[in-house]
Amino acid sequence: MKGIALRCCCFLTGIAALALASCKSTPVEPEPAVQEKSVEESIYVPPSFEEVQPLALLGEGFGIYIAIPASKHVSLTASVLTKEVEKMSRKDAETVAKHIDLLCAGQGGAEDASLLEVAASGMLPTVAVKTTFTKKNGWTKNSYDAVSTEDALRHKYPHTFSYYSREDSEYKIAFTSQELFCLSQDIAAMLERYAVRPEVADTPYNQWISQESDDILFYVTRPEVYLQRLIGRRISVGTDYMRGRLAYQGEERYDMTLTMHAVSPKAVPALKSLLMLSFGLSGATITQTDSETVELSNVSLTEQEIIDMLVQKE
């Protein structure tokens, strides 16, 4: 089972094609006679409702939630793509990242560790979607009618959607609007949420990763596995959640701050000792902020180390 970063590659491969398609020039044809438009026809009237936030489309119960302002972290996104997507150039991978404003993902369901949901906001031309996601390119277009609700239907919220699938992938991609697109093995669940236009739920993980920030924010609801990857050994210290941020420091390195919450005050001394043993000689700072919380800061990580920490190995 691959983790968030690597599983997003299937999704971003399609987006790469979109980005490139939108940049290609087309032959110049003679322009038809221009008909004067009325003022009403010349003015774009936006919909009467706001677009759904990407984070609002993610379900509950994931092991990790992450928010990446991709256009602010082009190099990291491109590193993932060029490593995992065959024959993808660095230049093309960077083009993809620049088209995504915010990517939110949840990975590792309570009953299905492989479950992944991705929702991202950006701006992709409609023509590029139609010319890229074709049968010739291996995509099948499907239709889905969400159950929706009486209230949503009364407000005329969209409830009929198209999504794209491939025989060689378990993931489906849906472009719910020109500014929002999503991916999952279970795309129907995300489209059902979109149909009722939900607000971002008031949960601890959403409160953390929905902050306005140029950093990569993540929240881990089941931290044992991720701590084991970070520390490099099995741990028996009880922790019930951790949250962190990755701030870009230049030269493809990030500074990580990680806050860990112990299941009880009695577990804190063992947690501090473990962190001191693992990071004490690296210049990291370990601080107990209250009776049940320990903060690890000033941890310098490379892009590859970040991928290794967040990726769930097969």
Secondary structure by P-SEA (a helix, b strand, c coil): cccccccaaaaaaaaaaaaaaaaccccccccccccccccccccccccccccccccccccccccbbbbbcccccaaaaaaaaaaccccccaaaaaaaaaacccccccccccccccbbbbbbbbbbbaaaaaaccccccbbbbbbbbbbccaaaaaacccccbbbbbbccccbbbbcccccccccccaaaaaaaaaaacccccccaaaaaaacccccbbbbbcccaaaaaaaaccccccccccccbbbbbccccbbbbbbbbbcccccaaaaaaaaaaaaccccbbbbbbccccbbbbccccccaaaaaaaacccc
